[in-house]
Amino acid sequence: MSGSAAGMLAIWPLLVFLIYLVLLVLGVYCLILFIQLAKRAIKALDLYIQEKSNQD
């Protein structure tokens, strides 16, 4: 095996770890955004229900 091939093999686990880390961070970020969206949806639904119940 040449020196450059051995270097690529040494870098490969680091690259996989960095990809895993990026995906983990993106997953947490998406979870936070989903929670914020759910809170807004619940608030909007509460306002809608309150508005509809006051019209009767």
PyMOL commands that set and color helices and strands:
alter all, ss='L'
color gray80, all
select helices_A, chain A and resi 3-55
alter helices_A, ss='H'
color red, helices_A
deselect
rebuild
show_as cartoon
